[in-house]
Amino acid sequence: MMKIGNSKYYKLFSYINALCMILLCIMFLYPMVYTLAMSLSDAKSILEGKVILFPRGFTIEAYRALMKDKSIRDAMLFTIELTISGVAASIIMTTLTAYPLSRRDLKGRNFILKLIVFTMYFSGGLIPTYILVKSVGLTNKMGSLILPGVIDTFLLIIMISYFRSLPVELEEAAKVEGCSNFGILARIIIPLSLPVIATLTIFYAVSYWNTFFNALIYIQSPKKYTLQIKLYQVLNIFSDNIANSADASAASLLIPENLKGATVFVTVLPIVFVYPWLQKYFIKGVTIGALKG
């Protein structure tokens, strides 16, 4: 019998599949490459429509103008602080919640899980949530961007599934040695769960880094604007103002398109840079959590 891998239909499928993947990669990568090219091109080349794939009239004045704007720097520092603090809080809370819920001997576990899953489909709504955040004094504070969504239900289920896949014999052996529940979690469960923790770190980091709507609602101080709000302002409101704030020699090289491209690229660059370092953990964490859960 002819092996499937050697059949002409399988080879044809492989070629078509590879072609489709290449086309999809080009579709996904081209906007990023085009945005980078726009941010590094001079105003004349952009206005003449010469920028298609590579920068024309290379210049970094758009990035210099952004760095001269104090509000951009403040937004970047605040977003970095928010991301680090939020990821730390979310990982800790998700881990402490997932571990007991993954134990089959926990009384009321199924009822608690049903209540948690219920929140995936129904919520209190925007106005009650805002009233709650305001009543506890979190408005215009970083806590308003972290605490209301400190645990993501979907990511919690992924971690619970991963914890269930770990051998129960390890915990039983640790209990025989007199290890407490927190000791088991810290010394056995967490070291074995680095793939799923890395996976959740990526998800939470992207979520906090892209915080926009909650910041728009709860934050009033310009010093606490997130980078996404500043991106919104640059794209819609303040492009001309930032360009006018640059020195005269740079102003002739800048138009709003330069600044928009530079701001977009600065906003997405950190996540694009971090993801490849955690990719192997990301894939492993998702597949193990899904298949063994």
Secondary structure as UniProt FT lines:
FT   HELIX           4..6
FT   HELIX           8..39
FT   HELIX           43..47
FT   TURN            48..49
FT   HELIX           61..68
FT   HELIX           70..101
FT   TURN            104..105
FT   TURN            107..108
FT   HELIX           109..121
FT   HELIX           126..135
FT   TURN            136..137
FT   TURN            139..140
FT   HELIX           143..146
FT   HELIX           147..149
FT   HELIX           153..165
FT   HELIX           168..176
FT   TURN            177..178
FT   HELIX           181..184
FT   HELIX           185..189
FT   HELIX           190..192
FT   HELIX           194..209
FT   HELIX           213..218
FT   HELIX           222..224
FT   HELIX           227..236
FT   HELIX           239..245
FT   HELIX           248..251
FT   TURN            252..253
FT   HELIX           256..291
//
